[in-house]
Amino acid sequence: MIYIRLKYLINIFLFTFFFILFNSCENDRREQVSLNIEKIKLDSDFRINKIIFINNELGFLCGGHKNNSGYIYKTTDGGKTWQLKYNCDSLSIRNLYYVSDSLVLACGDSMLLVNSFNAGESWQVYKFANFPFEAYRVPYNDVYVKDTKKIILAGGEHFEKGLLSKTETGNYPWIHDSYDNQFNSMHFINEYVGIICGYGIALITEDGGNTYRYVDLGSDDFVDVEFVNGEIYILGNSGIIYKSSDLGNNWIKEINLSSKGYTDHSIGDEFKIAVGLGGIAFLKYNNDLNWMEISNMPKQDFYTCFIRKDNIVFIGSDKGEIVVLNRIRER
């Protein structure tokens, strides 16, 4: 009797072990795809932090070296050529927000905020009327602008320092709230509802940033948030993408892409893409279940990606180089 029970337990153990092993291997075996790649080298060598397109012709990018240099470039021919429009010799530019040709803002190191009132042709440094404590004069990593009066900024550094800044008058007073978590990304669905995420933290506001509720997604470093077709997507540095269809009340893990080092993702009408350090790039067609690794990407560190309306993808690296994927179509 004891022998039979022992044999039974051993069989159960072996079955469980091989089942877990088989499924782990299945998760690691990603389908791969090779795409047509074009490279565009800018005239400066720097980390590209953000690329956005307003339409198929007008676009902006920004970046630089932390506490050393900052750049804003503009294209009017769909990304074929890029013109330098702003250069700072001390502070990097980390993000951009386009409201209209008459109002574009960009943010960066040490609470840097610059604005343009002529479609990004020229830029002026914004002068804050009041500041937070000296210890929290950190980089702004993202910016939301409703108009010239309502501006919200999110930032931080060293993982444990976070700052949310808000004004509804265009300047004074600014409300600066400090946190123990760095903020990386922000997306406002409208002037009232917004999602902000960062190192081990995700917040949702439904009153324009007056109050926030915490979202429990664990301790990942959340690097990007997107909102598409009524659904919120949050990407973790670990490669996990979280999705909510009810404004953050309930969440599911849409995918675990495995490994670490993810920095950004973009969601288009026909497919999604996620990128990261060391040439990481994954693609998923919206009518497929699985993500595919883009196998022929250059081994560079990618920090931003953007799917344009015509399905052309722009990816920014740390070498002042743009990788363009220009033959992606629904299959």
Beta strands, then each sheet from edge to edge (+ up, - down):
strand 1: 31-33
strand 2: 37-41
strand 3: 47-53
strand 4: 59-65
strand 5: 69-75
strand 6: 83-88
strand 7: 93-100
strand 8: 103-108
strand 9: 112-116
strand 10: 124-125
strand 11: 140-145
strand 12: 151-157
strand 13: 161-167
strand 14: 175-179
strand 15: 183-188
strand 16: 194-198
strand 17: 201-205
strand 18: 213-214
strand 19: 222-228
strand 20: 231-236
strand 21: 240-244
strand 22: 252-256
strand 23: 262-267
strand 24: 271-276
strand 25: 281-285
strand 26: 292-294
strand 27: 302-307
strand 28: 313-317
strand 29: 321-325
sheet 1: 1+ 26+ 25- 24+ 23-
sheet 2: 2+ 29- 28+ 27-
sheet 3: 3+ 4- 5+ 6-
sheet 4: 7+ 8- 9+ 10-
sheet 5: 11+ 12- 13+ 14-
sheet 6: 15+ 16- 17+ 18-
sheet 7: 19+ 20- 21+ 22-
end
